[in-house]
């Protein structure tokens, strides 16, 4: 979250600023445990976008 200035990167991409409340793993940990701490697999998100990301998985 420090890398992303504690800003939700999806909100920021849409031209809005919102505080990031969690870090999301782009590639799911069950399938890619080796990427658990890889910066390239992490994105700071607000809870609303985090829920959206997880709803897209199913």
Phi and psi restraints in degrees (range 20) as a CNS / XPLOR table:
assign (resid 1 and name C) (resid 2 and name N)
       (resid 2 and name CA) (resid 2 and name C) 1.0 -61.7 20.0 2
assign (resid 2 and name N) (resid 2 and name CA)
       (resid 2 and name C) (resid 3 and name N) 1.0 -43.8 20.0 2
assign (resid 2 and name C) (resid 3 and name N)
       (resid 3 and name CA) (resid 3 and name C) 1.0 -56.5 20.0 2
assign (resid 3 and name N) (resid 3 and name CA)
       (resid 3 and name C) (resid 4 and name N) 1.0 -36.6 20.0 2
assign (resid 3 and name C) (resid 4 and name N)
       (resid 4 and name CA) (resid 4 and name C) 1.0 -95.4 20.0 2
assign (resid 4 and name N) (resid 4 and name CA)
       (resid 4 and name C) (resid 5 and name N) 1.0 16.2 20.0 2
assign (resid 4 and name C) (resid 5 and name N)
       (resid 5 and name CA) (resid 5 and name C) 1.0 55.9 20.0 2
assign (resid 5 and name N) (resid 5 and name CA)
       (resid 5 and name C) (resid 6 and name N) 1.0 31.9 20.0 2
assign (resid 5 and name C) (resid 6 and name N)
       (resid 6 and name CA) (resid 6 and name C) 1.0 56.1 20.0 2
assign (resid 6 and name N) (resid 6 and name CA)
       (resid 6 and name C) (resid 7 and name N) 1.0 31.2 20.0 2
assign (resid 6 and name C) (resid 7 and name N)
       (resid 7 and name CA) (resid 7 and name C) 1.0 -113.5 20.0 2
assign (resid 7 and name N) (resid 7 and name CA)
       (resid 7 and name C) (resid 8 and name N) 1.0 139.1 20.0 2
assign (resid 7 and name C) (resid 8 and name N)
       (resid 8 and name CA) (resid 8 and name C) 1.0 -65.2 20.0 2
assign (resid 8 and name N) (resid 8 and name CA)
       (resid 8 and name C) (resid 9 and name N) 1.0 121.6 20.0 2
assign (resid 8 and name C) (resid 9 and name N)
       (resid 9 and name CA) (resid 9 and name C) 1.0 -73.7 20.0 2
assign (resid 9 and name N) (resid 9 and name CA)
       (resid 9 and name C) (resid 10 and name N) 1.0 -27.2 20.0 2
assign (resid 9 and name C) (resid 10 and name N)
       (resid 10 and name CA) (resid 10 and name C) 1.0 -73.0 20.0 2
assign (resid 10 and name N) (resid 10 and name CA)
       (resid 10 and name C) (resid 11 and name N) 1.0 -42.2 20.0 2
assign (resid 10 and name C) (resid 11 and name N)
       (resid 11 and name CA) (resid 11 and name C) 1.0 -62.1 20.0 2
assign (resid 11 and name N) (resid 11 and name CA)
       (resid 11 and name C) (resid 12 and name N) 1.0 -45.3 20.0 2
assign (resid 11 and name C) (resid 12 and name N)
       (resid 12 and name CA) (resid 12 and name C) 1.0 -59.3 20.0 2
assign (resid 12 and name N) (resid 12 and name CA)
       (resid 12 and name C) (resid 13 and name N) 1.0 -39.5 20.0 2
assign (resid 12 and name C) (resid 13 and name N)
       (resid 13 and name CA) (resid 13 and name C) 1.0 -64.4 20.0 2
assign (resid 13 and name N) (resid 13 and name CA)
       (resid 13 and name C) (resid 14 and name N) 1.0 -23.1 20.0 2
assign (resid 13 and name C) (resid 14 and name N)
       (resid 14 and name CA) (resid 14 and name C) 1.0 -96.1 20.0 2
assign (resid 14 and name N) (resid 14 and name CA)
       (resid 14 and name C) (resid 15 and name N) 1.0 6.2 20.0 2
assign (resid 14 and name C) (resid 15 and name N)
       (resid 15 and name CA) (resid 15 and name C) 1.0 86.7 20.0 2
assign (resid 15 and name N) (resid 15 and name CA)
       (resid 15 and name C) (resid 16 and name N) 1.0 12.7 20.0 2
assign (resid 15 and name C) (resid 16 and name N)
       (resid 16 and name CA) (resid 16 and name C) 1.0 -114.2 20.0 2
assign (resid 16 and name N) (resid 16 and name CA)
       (resid 16 and name C) (resid 17 and name N) 1.0 154.1 20.0 2
assign (resid 16 and name C) (resid 17 and name N)
       (resid 17 and name CA) (resid 17 and name C) 1.0 -111.6 20.0 2
assign (resid 17 and name N) (resid 17 and name CA)
       (resid 17 and name C) (resid 18 and name N) 1.0 129.7 20.0 2
assign (resid 17 and name C) (resid 18 and name N)
       (resid 18 and name CA) (resid 18 and name C) 1.0 -148.5 20.0 2
assign (resid 18 and name N) (resid 18 and name CA)
       (resid 18 and name C) (resid 19 and name N) 1.0 143.8 20.0 2
assign (resid 18 and name C) (resid 19 and name N)
       (resid 19 and name CA) (resid 19 and name C) 1.0 -68.2 20.0 2
assign (resid 19 and name N) (resid 19 and name CA)
       (resid 19 and name C) (resid 20 and name N) 1.0 133.6 20.0 2
assign (resid 19 and name C) (resid 20 and name N)
       (resid 20 and name CA) (resid 20 and name C) 1.0 -75.8 20.0 2
assign (resid 20 and name N) (resid 20 and name CA)
       (resid 20 and name C) (resid 21 and name N) 1.0 134.2 20.0 2
assign (resid 20 and name C) (resid 21 and name N)
       (resid 21 and name CA) (resid 21 and name C) 1.0 -112.2 20.0 2
assign (resid 21 and name N) (resid 21 and name CA)
       (resid 21 and name C) (resid 22 and name N) 1.0 -8.5 20.0 2
assign (resid 21 and name C) (resid 22 and name N)
       (resid 22 and name CA) (resid 22 and name C) 1.0 -159.8 20.0 2
assign (resid 22 and name N) (resid 22 and name CA)
       (resid 22 and name C) (resid 23 and name N) 1.0 168.6 20.0 2
assign (resid 22 and name C) (resid 23 and name N)
       (resid 23 and name CA) (resid 23 and name C) 1.0 -112.3 20.0 2
assign (resid 23 and name N) (resid 23 and name CA)
       (resid 23 and name C) (resid 24 and name N) 1.0 131.0 20.0 2
assign (resid 23 and name C) (resid 24 and name N)
       (resid 24 and name CA) (resid 24 and name C) 1.0 -107.3 20.0 2
assign (resid 24 and name N) (resid 24 and name CA)
       (resid 24 and name C) (resid 25 and name N) 1.0 139.6 20.0 2
assign (resid 24 and name C) (resid 25 and name N)
       (resid 25 and name CA) (resid 25 and name C) 1.0 -89.2 20.0 2
assign (resid 25 and name N) (resid 25 and name CA)
       (resid 25 and name C) (resid 26 and name N) 1.0 118.8 20.0 2
assign (resid 25 and name C) (resid 26 and name N)
       (resid 26 and name CA) (resid 26 and name C) 1.0 -62.6 20.0 2
assign (resid 26 and name N) (resid 26 and name CA)
       (resid 26 and name C) (resid 27 and name N) 1.0 -45.5 20.0 2
assign (resid 26 and name C) (resid 27 and name N)
       (resid 27 and name CA) (resid 27 and name C) 1.0 -102.0 20.0 2
assign (resid 27 and name N) (resid 27 and name CA)
       (resid 27 and name C) (resid 28 and name N) 1.0 125.9 20.0 2
assign (resid 27 and name C) (resid 28 and name N)
       (resid 28 and name CA) (resid 28 and name C) 1.0 -59.0 20.0 2
assign (resid 28 and name N) (resid 28 and name CA)
       (resid 28 and name C) (resid 29 and name N) 1.0 138.0 20.0 2
assign (resid 28 and name C) (resid 29 and name N)
       (resid 29 and name CA) (resid 29 and name C) 1.0 -64.4 20.0 2
assign (resid 29 and name N) (resid 29 and name CA)
       (resid 29 and name C) (resid 30 and name N) 1.0 -30.1 20.0 2
assign (resid 29 and name C) (resid 30 and name N)
       (resid 30 and name CA) (resid 30 and name C) 1.0 -62.1 20.0 2
assign (resid 30 and name N) (resid 30 and name CA)
       (resid 30 and name C) (resid 31 and name N) 1.0 -35.5 20.0 2
assign (resid 30 and name C) (resid 31 and name N)
       (resid 31 and name CA) (resid 31 and name C) 1.0 -91.5 20.0 2
assign (resid 31 and name N) (resid 31 and name CA)
       (resid 31 and name C) (resid 32 and name N) 1.0 -24.6 20.0 2
assign (resid 31 and name C) (resid 32 and name N)
       (resid 32 and name CA) (resid 32 and name C) 1.0 -135.8 20.0 2
assign (resid 32 and name N) (resid 32 and name CA)
       (resid 32 and name C) (resid 33 and name N) 1.0 62.3 20.0 2
assign (resid 32 and name C) (resid 33 and name N)
       (resid 33 and name CA) (resid 33 and name C) 1.0 -62.5 20.0 2
assign (resid 33 and name N) (resid 33 and name CA)
       (resid 33 and name C) (resid 34 and name N) 1.0 -24.4 20.0 2
assign (resid 33 and name C) (resid 34 and name N)
       (resid 34 and name CA) (resid 34 and name C) 1.0 -67.4 20.0 2
assign (resid 34 and name N) (resid 34 and name CA)
       (resid 34 and name C) (resid 35 and name N) 1.0 -14.9 20.0 2
assign (resid 34 and name C) (resid 35 and name N)
       (resid 35 and name CA) (resid 35 and name C) 1.0 -100.0 20.0 2
assign (resid 35 and name N) (resid 35 and name CA)
       (resid 35 and name C) (resid 36 and name N) 1.0 13.1 20.0 2
assign (resid 35 and name C) (resid 36 and name N)
       (resid 36 and name CA) (resid 36 and name C) 1.0 -53.3 20.0 2
assign (resid 36 and name N) (resid 36 and name CA)
       (resid 36 and name C) (resid 37 and name N) 1.0 -40.9 20.0 2
assign (resid 36 and name C) (resid 37 and name N)
       (resid 37 and name CA) (resid 37 and name C) 1.0 -115.8 20.0 2
assign (resid 37 and name N) (resid 37 and name CA)
       (resid 37 and name C) (resid 38 and name N) 1.0 11.8 20.0 2
assign (resid 37 and name C) (resid 38 and name N)
       (resid 38 and name CA) (resid 38 and name C) 1.0 -72.6 20.0 2
assign (resid 38 and name N) (resid 38 and name CA)
       (resid 38 and name C) (resid 39 and name N) 1.0 121.9 20.0 2
assign (resid 38 and name C) (resid 39 and name N)
       (resid 39 and name CA) (resid 39 and name C) 1.0 -56.3 20.0 2
assign (resid 39 and name N) (resid 39 and name CA)
       (resid 39 and name C) (resid 40 and name N) 1.0 -33.2 20.0 2
assign (resid 39 and name C) (resid 40 and name N)
       (resid 40 and name CA) (resid 40 and name C) 1.0 -69.8 20.0 2
assign (resid 40 and name N) (resid 40 and name CA)
       (resid 40 and name C) (resid 41 and name N) 1.0 -14.7 20.0 2
assign (resid 40 and name C) (resid 41 and name N)
       (resid 41 and name CA) (resid 41 and name C) 1.0 -102.6 20.0 2
assign (resid 41 and name N) (resid 41 and name CA)
       (resid 41 and name C) (resid 42 and name N) 1.0 3.5 20.0 2
assign (resid 41 and name C) (resid 42 and name N)
       (resid 42 and name CA) (resid 42 and name C) 1.0 -115.0 20.0 2
assign (resid 42 and name N) (resid 42 and name CA)
       (resid 42 and name C) (resid 43 and name N) 1.0 142.8 20.0 2
assign (resid 42 and name C) (resid 43 and name N)
       (resid 43 and name CA) (resid 43 and name C) 1.0 -143.1 20.0 2
assign (resid 43 and name N) (resid 43 and name CA)
       (resid 43 and name C) (resid 44 and name N) 1.0 137.6 20.0 2
assign (resid 43 and name C) (resid 44 and name N)
       (resid 44 and name CA) (resid 44 and name C) 1.0 -83.0 20.0 2
assign (resid 44 and name N) (resid 44 and name CA)
       (resid 44 and name C) (resid 45 and name N) 1.0 129.1 20.0 2
assign (resid 44 and name C) (resid 45 and name N)
       (resid 45 and name CA) (resid 45 and name C) 1.0 -136.5 20.0 2
assign (resid 45 and name N) (resid 45 and name CA)
       (resid 45 and name C) (resid 46 and name N) 1.0 155.6 20.0 2
assign (resid 45 and name C) (resid 46 and name N)
       (resid 46 and name CA) (resid 46 and name C) 1.0 -78.0 20.0 2
assign (resid 46 and name N) (resid 46 and name CA)
       (resid 46 and name C) (resid 47 and name N) 1.0 166.9 20.0 2
assign (resid 46 and name C) (resid 47 and name N)
       (resid 47 and name CA) (resid 47 and name C) 1.0 -64.4 20.0 2
assign (resid 47 and name N) (resid 47 and name CA)
       (resid 47 and name C) (resid 48 and name N) 1.0 -34.1 20.0 2
assign (resid 47 and name C) (resid 48 and name N)
       (resid 48 and name CA) (resid 48 and name C) 1.0 -63.0 20.0 2
assign (resid 48 and name N) (resid 48 and name CA)
       (resid 48 and name C) (resid 49 and name N) 1.0 -47.7 20.0 2
assign (resid 48 and name C) (resid 49 and name N)
       (resid 49 and name CA) (resid 49 and name C) 1.0 -72.5 20.0 2
assign (resid 49 and name N) (resid 49 and name CA)
       (resid 49 and name C) (resid 50 and name N) 1.0 -29.1 20.0 2
assign (resid 49 and name C) (resid 50 and name N)
       (resid 50 and name CA) (resid 50 and name C) 1.0 -64.0 20.0 2
assign (resid 50 and name N) (resid 50 and name CA)
       (resid 50 and name C) (resid 51 and name N) 1.0 -42.9 20.0 2
assign (resid 50 and name C) (resid 51 and name N)
       (resid 51 and name CA) (resid 51 and name C) 1.0 -62.2 20.0 2
assign (resid 51 and name N) (resid 51 and name CA)
       (resid 51 and name C) (resid 52 and name N) 1.0 -40.4 20.0 2
assign (resid 51 and name C) (resid 52 and name N)
       (resid 52 and name CA) (resid 52 and name C) 1.0 -62.2 20.0 2
assign (resid 52 and name N) (resid 52 and name CA)
       (resid 52 and name C) (resid 53 and name N) 1.0 -45.1 20.0 2
assign (resid 52 and name C) (resid 53 and name N)
       (resid 53 and name CA) (resid 53 and name C) 1.0 -58.9 20.0 2
assign (resid 53 and name N) (resid 53 and name CA)
       (resid 53 and name C) (resid 54 and name N) 1.0 -42.0 20.0 2
assign (resid 53 and name C) (resid 54 and name N)
       (resid 54 and name CA) (resid 54 and name C) 1.0 -74.0 20.0 2
assign (resid 54 and name N) (resid 54 and name CA)
       (resid 54 and name C) (resid 55 and name N) 1.0 -29.2 20.0 2
assign (resid 54 and name C) (resid 55 and name N)
       (resid 55 and name CA) (resid 55 and name C) 1.0 -70.7 20.0 2
assign (resid 55 and name N) (resid 55 and name CA)
       (resid 55 and name C) (resid 56 and name N) 1.0 -25.4 20.0 2
assign (resid 55 and name C) (resid 56 and name N)
       (resid 56 and name CA) (resid 56 and name C) 1.0 -74.5 20.0 2
assign (resid 56 and name N) (resid 56 and name CA)
       (resid 56 and name C) (resid 57 and name N) 1.0 -18.0 20.0 2
assign (resid 56 and name C) (resid 57 and name N)
       (resid 57 and name CA) (resid 57 and name C) 1.0 -76.1 20.0 2
assign (resid 57 and name N) (resid 57 and name CA)
       (resid 57 and name C) (resid 58 and name N) 1.0 -21.3 20.0 2
